[in-house]
Structure formats: structure tokens, C-alpha cells
Amino acid sequence: MVKKRRRRGKSGISIKPTNKGKLRKTAKAKKGRKIPVSKLRAMKRSKNPKTRRRATFALNARGWRKGGKKRTRR
């Protein structure tokens, strides 16, 4: 019996070009830098539901690292 290898390609999740960078702009973070986790956690408690959704997505996406060890923070 021959095992099939799983092909790794693009994930099924994509962000619309119109929405790219909106969370960064709200966080007032510089381009090319990561938004600090502390700032994302604060944005998760925002009054604006869209900001909350974007911050939650960003925090979840940090755990989707491909390859290598997965970092855990306590």
C-alpha cells in the first residue's frame, strides 16, 4: 500500500485587498512591524465589533505558523 503525501498549498483563508492593513492602521503600528500582542488583546476589548473581530483573527492567525516549532507563551 502506497501512502499519499499531503500537498501543502495556500490556505483557504484570504483577506480582501480592501481590508488589508485596516487593523494595523487602527493599532497605529508601523508598516513592516508586528502588532504587539498586548495591543491586540486591548483591541479585542474594543467597543467597535469590527475591530474586535479583526483582533481576534490576528491573535488566532499567530498560531498558524507553518513548519518549525510552535511557540507557546504563558
Predicted model as a PDB file, atoms N, CA, C, CB and O in Angstrom, pLDDT in the B-factor column:
MODEL        1                                                                  
ATOM      1  N   MET A   1       0.840  -1.187   0.000  1.00 69.00           N  
ATOM      2  CA  MET A   1       0.000   0.000   0.000  1.00 69.00           C  
ATOM      3  C   MET A   1       0.887   1.254   0.000  1.00 69.00           C  
ATOM      4  CB  MET A   1      -0.957  -0.004   1.228  1.00 69.00           C  
ATOM      5  O   MET A   1       1.804   1.379   0.812  1.00 69.00           O  
ATOM      6  N   VAL A   2       0.605   2.151  -0.897  1.00 71.00           N  
ATOM      7  CA  VAL A   2       1.390   3.372  -1.029  1.00 71.00           C  
ATOM      8  C   VAL A   2       0.667   4.514  -0.333  1.00 71.00           C  
ATOM      9  CB  VAL A   2       1.644   3.712  -2.518  1.00 71.00           C  
ATOM     10  O   VAL A   2      -0.518   4.757  -0.560  1.00 71.00           O  
ATOM     11  N   LYS A   3       1.415   5.211   0.528  1.00 72.00           N  
ATOM     12  CA  LYS A   3       0.822   6.362   1.220  1.00 72.00           C  
ATOM     13  C   LYS A   3       0.872   7.578   0.321  1.00 72.00           C  
ATOM     14  CB  LYS A   3       1.552   6.649   2.552  1.00 72.00           C  
ATOM     15  O   LYS A   3       1.862   7.818  -0.371  1.00 72.00           O  
ATOM     16  N   LYS A   4      -0.200   8.337   0.339  1.00 71.00           N  
ATOM     17  CA  LYS A   4      -0.240   9.581  -0.424  1.00 71.00           C  
ATOM     18  C   LYS A   4       0.296  10.702   0.450  1.00 71.00           C  
ATOM     19  CB  LYS A   4      -1.684   9.899  -0.915  1.00 71.00           C  
ATOM     20  O   LYS A   4      -0.015  10.786   1.638  1.00 71.00           O  
ATOM     21  N   ARG A   5       1.089  11.544  -0.142  1.00 69.00           N  
ATOM     22  CA  ARG A   5       1.588  12.704   0.591  1.00 69.00           C  
ATOM     23  C   ARG A   5       0.602  13.846   0.479  1.00 69.00           C  
ATOM     24  CB  ARG A   5       2.968  13.134   0.071  1.00 69.00           C  
ATOM     25  O   ARG A   5       0.004  14.088  -0.569  1.00 69.00           O  
ATOM     26  N   ARG A   6       0.453  14.539   1.595  1.00 65.00           N  
ATOM     27  CA  ARG A   6      -0.427  15.710   1.597  1.00 65.00           C  
ATOM     28  C   ARG A   6       0.306  16.892   1.017  1.00 65.00           C  
ATOM     29  CB  ARG A   6      -0.926  16.033   3.017  1.00 65.00           C  
ATOM     30  O   ARG A   6       1.423  17.207   1.430  1.00 65.00           O  
ATOM     31  N   ARG A   7      -0.310  17.536   0.077  1.00 65.00           N  
ATOM     32  CA  ARG A   7       0.306  18.712  -0.524  1.00 65.00           C  
ATOM     33  C   ARG A   7      -0.031  19.932   0.294  1.00 65.00           C  
ATOM     34  CB  ARG A   7      -0.149  18.897  -1.977  1.00 65.00           C  
ATOM     35  O   ARG A   7      -1.177  20.146   0.691  1.00 65.00           O  
ATOM     36  N   ARG A   8       0.992  20.727   0.539  1.00 65.00           N  
ATOM     37  CA  ARG A   8       0.761  21.976   1.274  1.00 65.00           C  
ATOM     38  C   ARG A   8       0.698  23.103   0.272  1.00 65.00           C  
ATOM     39  CB  ARG A   8       1.877  22.238   2.338  1.00 65.00           C  
ATOM     40  O   ARG A   8       1.646  23.354  -0.472  1.00 65.00           O  
ATOM     41  N   GLY A   9      -0.416  23.766   0.266  1.00 66.00           N  
ATOM     42  CA  GLY A   9      -0.573  24.894  -0.629  1.00 66.00           C  
ATOM     43  C   GLY A   9      -1.061  26.086   0.157  1.00 66.00           C  
ATOM     44  O   GLY A   9      -0.820  26.197   1.359  1.00 66.00           O  
ATOM     45  N   LYS A  10      -1.736  26.961  -0.519  1.00 69.00           N  
ATOM     46  CA  LYS A  10      -2.299  28.123   0.156  1.00 69.00           C  
ATOM     47  C   LYS A  10      -3.453  27.677   1.034  1.00 69.00           C  
ATOM     48  CB  LYS A  10      -2.764  29.191  -0.864  1.00 69.00           C  
ATOM     49  O   LYS A  10      -4.153  26.714   0.722  1.00 69.00           O  
ATOM     50  N   SER A  11      -3.641  28.389   2.134  1.00 70.00           N  
ATOM     51  CA  SER A  11      -4.780  28.069   2.992  1.00 70.00           C  
ATOM     52  C   SER A  11      -6.043  28.614   2.329  1.00 70.00           C  
ATOM     53  CB  SER A  11      -4.595  28.663   4.435  1.00 70.00           C  
ATOM     54  O   SER A  11      -5.966  29.447   1.425  1.00 70.00           O  
ATOM     55  N   GLY A  12      -7.173  28.154   2.770  1.00 75.00           N  
ATOM     56  CA  GLY A  12      -8.442  28.593   2.195  1.00 75.00           C  
ATOM     57  C   GLY A  12      -8.863  29.969   2.679  1.00 75.00           C  
ATOM     58  O   GLY A  12      -9.866  30.512   2.216  1.00 75.00           O  
ATOM     59  N   ILE A  13      -8.102  30.535   3.609  1.00 81.00           N  
ATOM     60  CA  ILE A  13      -8.476  31.831   4.173  1.00 81.00           C  
ATOM     61  C   ILE A  13      -7.715  32.942   3.465  1.00 81.00           C  
ATOM     62  CB  ILE A  13      -8.199  31.871   5.694  1.00 81.00           C  
ATOM     63  O   ILE A  13      -6.494  32.889   3.319  1.00 81.00           O  
ATOM     64  N   SER A  14      -8.455  33.938   3.033  1.00 84.00           N  
ATOM     65  CA  SER A  14      -7.805  35.087   2.407  1.00 84.00           C  
ATOM     66  C   SER A  14      -8.485  36.361   2.897  1.00 84.00           C  
ATOM     67  CB  SER A  14      -7.862  34.990   0.848  1.00 84.00           C  
ATOM     68  O   SER A  14      -9.677  36.366   3.205  1.00 84.00           O  
ATOM     69  N   ILE A  15      -7.722  37.417   2.963  1.00 86.00           N  
ATOM     70  CA  ILE A  15      -8.243  38.714   3.406  1.00 86.00           C  
ATOM     71  C   ILE A  15      -8.445  39.570   2.167  1.00 86.00           C  
ATOM     72  CB  ILE A  15      -7.273  39.417   4.435  1.00 86.00           C  
ATOM     73  O   ILE A  15      -7.558  39.658   1.318  1.00 86.00           O  
ATOM     74  N   LYS A  16      -9.588  40.189   2.062  1.00 91.00           N  
ATOM     75  CA  LYS A  16      -9.873  41.047   0.910  1.00 91.00           C  
ATOM     76  C   LYS A  16      -8.846  42.169   0.832  1.00 91.00           C  
ATOM     77  CB  LYS A  16     -11.305  41.629   0.996  1.00 91.00           C  
ATOM     78  O   LYS A  16      -8.457  42.723   1.860  1.00 91.00           O  
ATOM     79  N   PRO A  17      -8.407  42.509  -0.372  1.00 93.00           N  
ATOM     80  CA  PRO A  17      -7.437  43.607  -0.513  1.00 93.00           C  
ATOM     81  C   PRO A  17      -7.930  44.925   0.089  1.00 93.00           C  
ATOM     82  CB  PRO A  17      -7.114  43.819  -1.980  1.00 93.00           C  
ATOM     83  O   PRO A  17      -7.128  45.736   0.553  1.00 93.00           O  
ATOM     84  N   THR A  18      -9.241  45.136   0.080  1.00 94.00           N  
ATOM     85  CA  THR A  18      -9.781  46.378   0.641  1.00 94.00           C  
ATOM     86  C   THR A  18      -9.637  46.426   2.160  1.00 94.00           C  
ATOM     87  CB  THR A  18     -11.249  46.532   0.258  1.00 94.00           C  
ATOM     88  O   THR A  18      -9.610  47.508   2.747  1.00 94.00           O  
ATOM     89  N   ASN A  19      -9.542  45.245   2.807  1.00 91.00           N  
ATOM     90  CA  ASN A  19      -9.446  45.199   4.270  1.00 91.00           C  
ATOM     91  C   ASN A  19      -8.020  45.031   4.776  1.00 91.00           C  
ATOM     92  CB  ASN A  19     -10.291  44.077   4.798  1.00 91.00           C  
ATOM     93  O   ASN A  19      -7.783  45.110   5.981  1.00 91.00           O  
ATOM     94  N   LYS A  20      -7.077  44.803   3.886  1.00 91.00           N  
ATOM     95  CA  LYS A  20      -5.695  44.600   4.301  1.00 91.00           C  
ATOM     96  C   LYS A  20      -5.131  45.888   4.891  1.00 91.00           C  
ATOM     97  CB  LYS A  20      -4.834  44.127   3.114  1.00 91.00           C  
ATOM     98  O   LYS A  20      -5.237  46.957   4.289  1.00 91.00           O  
ATOM     99  N   GLY A  21      -4.534  45.777   6.068  1.00 92.00           N  
ATOM    100  CA  GLY A  21      -3.908  46.932   6.707  1.00 92.00           C  
ATOM    101  C   GLY A  21      -4.817  47.745   7.596  1.00 92.00           C  
ATOM    102  O   GLY A  21      -4.360  48.689   8.241  1.00 92.00           O  
ATOM    103  N   LYS A  22      -6.091  47.407   7.648  1.00 94.00           N  
ATOM    104  CA  LYS A  22      -7.024  48.190   8.465  1.00 94.00           C  
ATOM    105  C   LYS A  22      -6.773  48.008   9.959  1.00 94.00           C  
ATOM    106  CB  LYS A  22      -8.458  47.802   8.136  1.00 94.00           C  
ATOM    107  O   LYS A  22      -6.873  48.964  10.728  1.00 94.00           O  
ATOM    108  N   LEU A  23      -6.450  46.792  10.368  1.00 94.00           N  
ATOM    109  CA  LEU A  23      -6.163  46.555  11.783  1.00 94.00           C  
ATOM    110  C   LEU A  23      -4.879  47.279  12.173  1.00 94.00           C  
ATOM    111  CB  LEU A  23      -6.043  45.034  12.078  1.00 94.00           C  
ATOM    112  O   LEU A  23      -4.799  47.871  13.249  1.00 94.00           O  
ATOM    113  N   ARG A  24      -3.888  47.234  11.310  1.00 94.00           N  
ATOM    114  CA  ARG A  24      -2.618  47.925  11.560  1.00 94.00           C  
ATOM    115  C   ARG A  24      -2.841  49.426  11.699  1.00 94.00           C  
ATOM    116  CB  ARG A  24      -1.613  47.642  10.425  1.00 94.00           C  
ATOM    117  O   ARG A  24      -2.243  50.073  12.559  1.00 94.00           O  
ATOM    118  N   LYS A  25      -3.703  49.974  10.851  1.00 94.00           N  
ATOM    119  CA  LYS A  25      -3.987  51.410  10.903  1.00 94.00           C  
ATOM    120  C   LYS A  25      -4.692  51.764  12.216  1.00 94.00           C  
ATOM    121  CB  LYS A  25      -4.856  51.837   9.693  1.00 94.00           C  
ATOM    122  O   LYS A  25      -4.392  52.787  12.831  1.00 94.00           O  
ATOM    123  N   THR A  26      -5.626  50.913  12.639  1.00 93.00           N  
ATOM    124  CA  THR A  26      -6.336  51.137  13.892  1.00 93.00           C  
ATOM    125  C   THR A  26      -5.382  51.038  15.080  1.00 93.00           C  
ATOM    126  CB  THR A  26      -7.482  50.130  14.045  1.00 93.00           C  
ATOM    127  O   THR A  26      -5.506  51.785  16.051  1.00 93.00           O  
ATOM    128  N   ALA A  27      -4.419  50.100  14.993  1.00 94.00           N  
ATOM    129  CA  ALA A  27      -3.458  49.891  16.081  1.00 94.00           C  
ATOM    130  C   ALA A  27      -2.358  50.950  16.087  1.00 94.00           C  
ATOM    131  CB  ALA A  27      -2.834  48.505  15.968  1.00 94.00           C  
ATOM    132  O   ALA A  27      -1.591  51.046  17.046  1.00 94.00           O  
ATOM    133  N   LYS A  28      -2.281  51.739  15.026  1.00 93.00           N  
ATOM    134  CA  LYS A  28      -1.245  52.768  14.862  1.00 93.00           C  
ATOM    135  C   LYS A  28       0.151  52.141  14.948  1.00 93.00           C  
ATOM    136  CB  LYS A  28      -1.402  53.876  15.938  1.00 93.00           C  
ATOM    137  O   LYS A  28       1.056  52.670  15.593  1.00 93.00           O  
ATOM    138  N   ALA A  29       0.289  50.996  14.274  1.00 92.00           N  
ATOM    139  CA  ALA A  29       1.581  50.299  14.238  1.00 92.00           C  
ATOM    140  C   ALA A  29       2.272  50.622  12.918  1.00 92.00           C  
ATOM    141  CB  ALA A  29       1.398  48.748  14.407  1.00 92.00           C  
ATOM    142  O   ALA A  29       1.614  50.848  11.903  1.00 92.00           O  
ATOM    143  N   LYS A  30       3.594  50.641  12.940  1.00 91.00           N  
ATOM    144  CA  LYS A  30       4.358  50.955  11.742  1.00 91.00           C  
ATOM    145  C   LYS A  30       4.297  49.799  10.752  1.00 91.00           C  
ATOM    146  CB  LYS A  30       5.815  51.275  12.101  1.00 91.00           C  
ATOM    147  O   LYS A  30       4.191  48.635  11.137  1.00 91.00           O  
ATOM    148  N   LYS A  31       4.365  50.143   9.482  1.00 89.00           N  
ATOM    149  CA  LYS A  31       4.331  49.142   8.432  1.00 89.00           C  
ATOM    150  C   LYS A  31       5.575  48.264   8.511  1.00 89.00           C  
ATOM    151  CB  LYS A  31       4.221  49.808   7.050  1.00 89.00           C  
ATOM    152  O   LYS A  31       6.682  48.756   8.732  1.00 89.00           O  
ATOM    153  N   GLY A  32       5.384  46.967   8.329  1.00 88.00           N  
ATOM    154  CA  GLY A  32       6.510  46.046   8.365  1.00 88.00           C  
ATOM    155  C   GLY A  32       6.835  45.520   9.750  1.00 88.00           C  
ATOM    156  O   GLY A  32       7.700  44.656   9.894  1.00 88.00           O  
ATOM    157  N   ARG A  33       6.161  46.024  10.764  1.00 89.00           N  
ATOM    158  CA  ARG A  33       6.374  45.565  12.145  1.00 89.00           C  
ATOM    159  C   ARG A  33       5.166  44.748  12.596  1.00 89.00           C  
ATOM    160  CB  ARG A  33       6.613  46.774  13.109  1.00 89.00           C  
ATOM    161  O   ARG A  33       4.053  44.964  12.118  1.00 89.00           O  
ATOM    162  N   LYS A  34       5.385  43.828  13.500  1.00 89.00           N  
ATOM    163  CA  LYS A  34       4.273  43.064  14.058  1.00 89.00           C  
ATOM    164  C   LYS A  34       3.521  43.948  15.048  1.00 89.00           C  
ATOM    165  CB  LYS A  34       4.776  41.755  14.748  1.00 89.00           C  
ATOM    166  O   LYS A  34       4.112  44.793  15.720  1.00 89.00           O  
ATOM    167  N   ILE A  35       2.217  43.741  15.125  1.00 92.00           N  
ATOM    168  CA  ILE A  35       1.412  44.448  16.118  1.00 92.00           C  
ATOM    169  C   ILE A  35       1.639  43.705  17.441  1.00 92.00           C  
ATOM    170  CB  ILE A  35      -0.142  44.498  15.712  1.00 92.00           C  
ATOM    171  O   ILE A  35       1.452  42.490  17.490  1.00 92.00           O  
ATOM    172  N   PRO A  36       2.033  44.393  18.501  1.00 92.00           N  
ATOM    173  CA  PRO A  36       2.293  43.714  19.780  1.00 92.00           C  
ATOM    174  C   PRO A  36       1.056  42.986  20.305  1.00 92.00           C  
ATOM    175  CB  PRO A  36       2.774  44.723  20.821  1.00 92.00           C  
ATOM    176  O   PRO A  36      -0.069  43.458  20.139  1.00 92.00           O  
ATOM    177  N   VAL A  37       1.272  41.846  20.934  1.00 93.00           N  
ATOM    178  CA  VAL A  37       0.179  41.044  21.478  1.00 93.00           C  
ATOM    179  C   VAL A  37      -0.614  41.836  22.498  1.00 93.00           C  
ATOM    180  CB  VAL A  37       0.714  39.762  22.111  1.00 93.00           C  
ATOM    181  O   VAL A  37      -1.836  41.710  22.569  1.00 93.00           O  
ATOM    182  N   SER A  38       0.071  42.651  23.288  1.00 94.00           N  
ATOM    183  CA  SER A  38      -0.621  43.451  24.300  1.00 94.00           C  
ATOM    184  C   SER A  38      -1.620  44.405  23.641  1.00 94.00           C  
ATOM    185  CB  SER A  38       0.397  44.244  25.150  1.00 94.00           C  
ATOM    186  O   SER A  38      -2.717  44.622  24.155  1.00 94.00           O  
ATOM    187  N   LYS A  39      -1.231  44.964  22.511  1.00 95.00           N  
ATOM    188  CA  LYS A  39      -2.113  45.879  21.783  1.00 95.00           C  
ATOM    189  C   LYS A  39      -3.296  45.124  21.175  1.00 95.00           C  
ATOM    190  CB  LYS A  39      -1.330  46.619  20.679  1.00 95.00           C  
ATOM    191  O   LYS A  39      -4.423  45.619  21.171  1.00 95.00           O  
ATOM    192  N   LEU A  40      -3.026  43.912  20.659  1.00 95.00           N  
ATOM    193  CA  LEU A  40      -4.105  43.101  20.080  1.00 95.00           C  
ATOM    194  C   LEU A  40      -5.115  42.696  21.153  1.00 95.00           C  
ATOM    195  CB  LEU A  40      -3.528  41.845  19.393  1.00 95.00           C  
ATOM    196  O   LEU A  40      -6.323  42.707  20.916  1.00 95.00           O  
ATOM    197  N   ARG A  41      -4.610  42.339  22.330  1.00 95.00           N  
ATOM    198  CA  ARG A  41      -5.512  41.954  23.420  1.00 95.00           C  
ATOM    199  C   ARG A  41      -6.367  43.128  23.866  1.00 95.00           C  
ATOM    200  CB  ARG A  41      -4.715  41.408  24.608  1.00 95.00           C  
ATOM    201  O   ARG A  41      -7.533  42.950  24.217  1.00 95.00           O  
ATOM    202  N   ALA A  42      -5.797  44.326  23.856  1.00 96.00           N  
ATOM    203  CA  ALA A  42      -6.561  45.524  24.209  1.00 96.00           C  
ATOM    204  C   ALA A  42      -7.612  45.808  23.143  1.00 96.00           C  
ATOM    205  CB  ALA A  42      -5.623  46.742  24.379  1.00 96.00           C  
ATOM    206  O   ALA A  42      -8.731  46.212  23.460  1.00 96.00           O  
ATOM    207  N   MET A  43      -7.251  45.598  21.881  1.00 96.00           N  
ATOM    208  CA  MET A  43      -8.189  45.837  20.782  1.00 96.00           C  
ATOM    209  C   MET A  43      -9.317  44.809  20.772  1.00 96.00           C  
ATOM    210  CB  MET A  43      -7.451  45.810  19.443  1.00 96.00           C  
ATOM    211  O   MET A  43     -10.396  45.064  20.237  1.00 96.00           O  
ATOM    212  N   LYS A  44      -9.061  43.653  21.364  1.00 96.00           N  
ATOM    213  CA  LYS A  44     -10.082  42.616  21.448  1.00 96.00           C  
ATOM    214  C   LYS A  44     -11.218  43.041  22.376  1.00 96.00           C  
ATOM    215  CB  LYS A  44      -9.467  41.301  21.933  1.00 96.00           C  
ATOM    216  O   LYS A  44     -12.322  42.502  22.297  1.00 96.00           O  
ATOM    217  N   ARG A  45     -10.945  44.013  23.262  1.00 96.00           N  
ATOM    218  CA  ARG A  45     -11.968  44.529  24.180  1.00 96.00           C  
ATOM    219  C   ARG A  45     -12.567  45.845  23.679  1.00 96.00           C  
ATOM    220  CB  ARG A  45     -11.372  44.728  25.577  1.00 96.00           C  
ATOM    221  O   ARG A  45     -13.210  46.566  24.442  1.00 96.00           O  
ATOM    222  N   SER A  46     -12.357  46.154  22.409  1.00 95.00           N  
ATOM    223  CA  SER A  46     -12.834  47.404  21.823  1.00 95.00           C  
ATOM    224  C   SER A  46     -14.363  47.444  21.763  1.00 95.00           C  
ATOM    225  CB  SER A  46     -12.248  47.588  20.420  1.00 95.00           C  
ATOM    226  O   SER A  46     -15.025  46.406  21.769  1.00 95.00           O  
ATOM    227  N   LYS A  47     -14.905  48.650  21.706  1.00 96.00           N  
ATOM    228  CA  LYS A  47     -16.352  48.809  21.555  1.00 96.00           C  
ATOM    229  C   LYS A  47     -16.796  48.502  20.124  1.00 96.00           C  
ATOM    230  CB  LYS A  47     -16.775  50.233  21.943  1.00 96.00           C  
ATOM    231  O   LYS A  47     -17.926  48.075  19.884  1.00 96.00           O  
ATOM    232  N   ASN A  48     -15.888  48.727  19.190  1.00 96.00           N  
ATOM    233  CA  ASN A  48     -16.204  48.501  17.781  1.00 96.00           C  
ATOM    234  C   ASN A  48     -16.150  46.997  17.469  1.00 96.00           C  
ATOM    235  CB  ASN A  48     -15.219  49.287  16.866  1.00 96.00           C  
ATOM    236  O   ASN A  48     -15.108  46.370  17.659  1.00 96.00           O  
ATOM    237  N   PRO A  49     -17.269  46.408  16.988  1.00 96.00           N  
ATOM    238  CA  PRO A  49     -17.278  44.969  16.724  1.00 96.00           C  
ATOM    239  C   PRO A  49     -16.315  44.540  15.610  1.00 96.00           C  
ATOM    240  CB  PRO A  49     -18.673  44.539  16.367  1.00 96.00           C  
ATOM    241  O   PRO A  49     -15.766  43.440  15.664  1.00 96.00           O  
ATOM    242  N   LYS A  50     -16.107  45.385  14.616  1.00 95.00           N  
ATOM    243  CA  LYS A  50     -15.182  45.035  13.528  1.00 95.00           C  
ATOM    244  C   LYS A  50     -13.744  44.968  14.031  1.00 95.00           C  
ATOM    245  CB  LYS A  50     -15.290  46.055  12.382  1.00 95.00           C  
ATOM    246  O   LYS A  50     -12.980  44.085  13.641  1.00 95.00           O  
ATOM    247  N   THR A  51     -13.387  45.900  14.890  1.00 96.00           N  
ATOM    248  CA  THR A  51     -12.040  45.901  15.465  1.00 96.00           C  
ATOM    249  C   THR A  51     -11.846  44.657  16.323  1.00 96.00           C  
ATOM    250  CB  THR A  51     -11.797  47.181  16.305  1.00 96.00           C  
ATOM    251  O   THR A  51     -10.790  44.026  16.276  1.00 96.00           O  
ATOM    252  N   ARG A  52     -12.863  44.304  17.106  1.00 96.00           N  
ATOM    253  CA  ARG A  52     -12.797  43.095  17.930  1.00 96.00           C  
ATOM    254  C   ARG A  52     -12.585  41.859  17.064  1.00 96.00           C  
ATOM    255  CB  ARG A  52     -14.078  42.942  18.765  1.00 96.00           C  
ATOM    256  O   ARG A  52     -11.752  41.007  17.374  1.00 96.00           O  
ATOM    257  N   ARG A  53     -13.344  41.772  15.975  1.00 95.00           N  
ATOM    258  CA  ARG A  53     -13.246  40.635  15.062  1.00 95.00           C  
ATOM    259  C   ARG A  53     -11.868  40.539  14.429  1.00 95.00           C  
ATOM    260  CB  ARG A  53     -14.303  40.738  13.979  1.00 95.00           C  
ATOM    261  O   ARG A  53     -11.291  39.455  14.336  1.00 95.00           O  
ATOM    262  N   ARG A  54     -11.346  41.673  13.995  1.00 95.00           N  
ATOM    263  CA  ARG A  54     -10.027  41.704  13.352  1.00 95.00           C  
ATOM    264  C   ARG A  54      -8.923  41.317  14.340  1.00 95.00           C  
ATOM    265  CB  ARG A  54      -9.747  43.104  12.768  1.00 95.00           C  
ATOM    266  O   ARG A  54      -7.997  40.585  13.989  1.00 95.00           O  
ATOM    267  N   ALA A  55      -9.026  41.811  15.567  1.00 96.00           N  
ATOM    268  CA  ALA A  55      -8.018  41.494  16.585  1.00 96.00           C  
ATOM    269  C   ALA A  55      -8.066  40.015  16.955  1.00 96.00           C  
ATOM    270  CB  ALA A  55      -8.227  42.359  17.840  1.00 96.00           C  
ATOM    271  O   ALA A  55      -7.021  39.391  17.145  1.00 96.00           O  
ATOM    272  N   THR A  56      -9.253  39.455  17.057  1.00 95.00           N  
ATOM    273  CA  THR A  56      -9.403  38.031  17.352  1.00 95.00           C  
ATOM    274  C   THR A  56      -8.790  37.202  16.240  1.00 95.00           C  
ATOM    275  CB  THR A  56     -10.884  37.663  17.539  1.00 95.00           C  
ATOM    276  O   THR A  56      -8.083  36.230  16.506  1.00 95.00           O  
ATOM    277  N   PHE A  57      -9.056  37.578  14.995  1.00 93.00           N  
ATOM    278  CA  PHE A  57      -8.489  36.875  13.850  1.00 93.00           C  
ATOM    279  C   PHE A  57      -6.965  36.934  13.884  1.00 93.00           C  
ATOM    280  CB  PHE A  57      -9.015  37.473  12.537  1.00 93.00           C  
ATOM    281  O   PHE A  57      -6.298  35.926  13.649  1.00 93.00           O  
ATOM    282  N   ALA A  58      -6.421  38.097  14.172  1.00 92.00           N  
ATOM    283  CA  ALA A  58      -4.961  38.271  14.195  1.00 92.00           C  
ATOM    284  C   ALA A  58      -4.323  37.420  15.292  1.00 92.00           C  
ATOM    285  CB  ALA A  58      -4.601  39.755  14.405  1.00 92.00           C  
ATOM    286  O   ALA A  58      -3.268  36.821  15.084  1.00 92.00           O  
ATOM    287  N   LEU A  59      -4.964  37.368  16.455  1.00 92.00           N  
ATOM    288  CA  LEU A  59      -4.436  36.549  17.546  1.00 92.00           C  
ATOM    289  C   LEU A  59      -4.490  35.064  17.193  1.00 92.00           C  
ATOM    290  CB  LEU A  59      -5.220  36.812  18.840  1.00 92.00           C  
ATOM    291  O   LEU A  59      -3.557  34.319  17.492  1.00 92.00           O  
ATOM    292  N   ASN A  60      -5.573  34.637  16.562  1.00 90.00           N  
ATOM    293  CA  ASN A  60      -5.689  33.239  16.149  1.00 90.00           C  
ATOM    294  C   ASN A  60      -4.672  32.906  15.066  1.00 90.00           C  
ATOM    295  CB  ASN A  60      -7.106  32.943  15.650  1.00 90.00           C  
ATOM    296  O   ASN A  60      -4.075  31.830  15.082  1.00 90.00           O  
ATOM    297  N   ALA A  61      -4.475  33.824  14.129  1.00 88.00           N  
ATOM    298  CA  ALA A  61      -3.574  33.580  12.997  1.00 88.00           C  
ATOM    299  C   ALA A  61      -2.124  33.454  13.440  1.00 88.00           C  
ATOM    300  CB  ALA A  61      -3.700  34.700  11.975  1.00 88.00           C  
ATOM    301  O   ALA A  61      -1.317  32.852  12.731  1.00 88.00           O  
ATOM    302  N   ARG A  62      -1.779  34.001  14.583  1.00 85.00           N  
ATOM    303  CA  ARG A  62      -0.411  33.870  15.082  1.00 85.00           C  
ATOM    304  C   ARG A  62      -0.069  32.410  15.364  1.00 85.00           C  
ATOM    305  CB  ARG A  62      -0.222  34.710  16.350  1.00 85.00           C  
ATOM    306  O   ARG A  62       1.104  32.037  15.327  1.00 85.00           O  
ATOM    307  N   GLY A  63      -1.060  31.589  15.642  1.00 80.00           N  
ATOM    308  CA  GLY A  63      -0.839  30.181  15.937  1.00 80.00           C  
ATOM    309  C   GLY A  63      -0.775  29.293  14.714  1.00 80.00           C  
ATOM    310  O   GLY A  63      -0.624  28.078  14.844  1.00 80.00           O  
ATOM    311  N   TRP A  64      -0.887  29.868  13.531  1.00 78.00           N  
ATOM    312  CA  TRP A  64      -0.922  29.071  12.303  1.00 78.00           C  
ATOM    313  C   TRP A  64       0.438  28.946  11.644  1.00 78.00           C  
ATOM    314  CB  TRP A  64      -1.894  29.674  11.327  1.00 78.00           C  
ATOM    315  O   TRP A  64       0.525  28.712  10.439  1.00 78.00           O  
ATOM    316  N   ARG A  65       1.497  29.097  12.418  1.00 66.00           N  
ATOM    317  CA  ARG A  65       2.841  29.057  11.847  1.00 66.00           C  
ATOM    318  C   ARG A  65       3.072  27.751  11.100  1.00 66.00           C  
ATOM    319  CB  ARG A  65       3.895  29.231  12.944  1.00 66.00           C  
ATOM    320  O   ARG A  65       2.693  26.681  11.575  1.00 66.00           O  
ATOM    321  N   LYS A  66       3.684  27.843   9.951  1.00 63.00           N  
ATOM    322  CA  LYS A  66       3.980  26.658   9.136  1.00 63.00           C  
ATOM    323  C   LYS A  66       5.411  26.214   9.418  1.00 63.00           C  
ATOM    324  CB  LYS A  66       3.780  26.953   7.610  1.00 63.00           C  
ATOM    325  O   LYS A  66       6.333  27.028   9.362  1.00 63.00           O  
ATOM    326  N   GLY A  67       5.604  24.946   9.718  1.00 58.00           N  
ATOM    327  CA  GLY A  67       6.932  24.393   9.922  1.00 58.00           C  
ATOM    328  C   GLY A  67       7.571  24.880  11.209  1.00 58.00           C  
ATOM    329  O   GLY A  67       7.115  25.855  11.806  1.00 58.00           O  
ATOM    330  N   GLY A  68       8.600  24.221  11.625  1.00 55.00           N  
ATOM    331  CA  GLY A  68       9.314  24.635  12.827  1.00 55.00           C  
ATOM    332  C   GLY A  68       8.509  24.386  14.087  1.00 55.00           C  
ATOM    333  O   GLY A  68       7.396  23.862  14.033  1.00 55.00           O  
ATOM    334  N   LYS A  69       9.070  24.761  15.207  1.00 60.00           N  
ATOM    335  CA  LYS A  69       8.380  24.585  16.484  1.00 60.00           C  
ATOM    336  C   LYS A  69       7.307  25.646  16.660  1.00 60.00           C  
ATOM    337  CB  LYS A  69       9.376  24.640  17.651  1.00 60.00           C  
ATOM    338  O   LYS A  69       7.420  26.765  16.159  1.00 60.00           O  
ATOM    339  N   LYS A  70       6.292  25.276  17.365  1.00 59.00           N  
ATOM    340  CA  LYS A  70       5.243  26.228  17.692  1.00 59.00           C  
ATOM    341  C   LYS A  70       5.588  26.844  19.033  1.00 59.00           C  
ATOM    342  CB  LYS A  70       3.834  25.549  17.722  1.00 59.00           C  
ATOM    343  O   LYS A  70       5.805  26.128  20.011  1.00 59.00           O  
ATOM    344  N   ARG A  71       5.641  28.153  19.087  1.00 62.00           N  
ATOM    345  CA  ARG A  71       5.994  28.830  20.344  1.00 62.00           C  
ATOM    346  C   ARG A  71       4.781  28.898  21.248  1.00 62.00           C  
ATOM    347  CB  ARG A  71       6.544  30.252  20.077  1.00 62.00           C  
ATOM    348  O   ARG A  71       3.667  29.173  20.800  1.00 62.00           O  
ATOM    349  N   THR A  72       5.008  28.646  22.515  1.00 65.00           N  
ATOM    350  CA  THR A  72       3.919  28.763  23.495  1.00 65.00           C  
ATOM    351  C   THR A  72       4.314  29.828  24.502  1.00 65.00           C  
ATOM    352  CB  THR A  72       3.626  27.388  24.209  1.00 65.00           C  
ATOM    353  O   THR A  72       5.454  29.879  24.964  1.00 65.00           O  
ATOM    354  N   ARG A  73       3.373  30.656  24.825  1.00 65.00           N  
ATOM    355  CA  ARG A  73       3.603  31.723  25.794  1.00 65.00           C  
ATOM    356  C   ARG A  73       2.706  31.521  26.975  1.00 65.00           C  
ATOM    357  CB  ARG A  73       3.370  33.104  25.175  1.00 65.00           C  
ATOM    358  O   ARG A  73       1.529  31.194  26.824  1.00 65.00           O  
ATOM    359  N   ARG A  74       3.246  31.711  28.146  1.00 63.00           N  
ATOM    360  CA  ARG A  74       2.424  31.546  29.354  1.00 63.00           C  
ATOM    361  C   ARG A  74       2.155  32.848  29.985  1.00 63.00           C  
ATOM    362  CB  ARG A  74       3.081  30.636  30.348  1.00 63.00           C  
ATOM    363  O   ARG A  74       1.480  32.908  31.012  1.00 63.00           O  
TER     364      ARG A  74                                                      
ENDMDL                                                                          
END                                                                             
